[in-house]
């Protein structure tokens, strides 16, 4: 599995729509989960 940044992943897609991000804290002691919804503006 390749470690990447959220910025790198999202910049590759102009409209990612919805997403779930899973990861761990810098110290490795905690899990991190985020859910997002992106809207389009015209």
N, C-alpha and C positions, 0 to 999 in steps of 0.2 A: 504494500500500500504506500502510495506516495503522499508525503506531507505537503500541503499547499496552504495558501492563504485564502480567506474568504473573498478578499478584494480581487485576487487573480481569477477565482472561479466565477464570480458575478460579472466581471468586466468582459468575459468572453461571450456573454449573452445579453443583448440589449433589453430583453424583457423576460426575466426568469420566472415571473408569475408568483408561484408559491415555493417555499423551500423549508427544509428541516436541516438544521446544522447540529451535528454531534461532535463533541470534543472533550478535552479535559483541561483543567486549569494549568497554569504554568508550573505550579509545584507538583502536579500530577495527583493531588489528593482528592480532587472533586471532579465530578462529571458536569458538563455544560451542555444544555439542550436549548435550542432556540427555534421557533417557528415564525415564518414571516409570510406576509401577503403583500405583493406590490401591485399598485394600480397604474393604469395608463392615464396620462393627461394629454389632451390634444391641443 
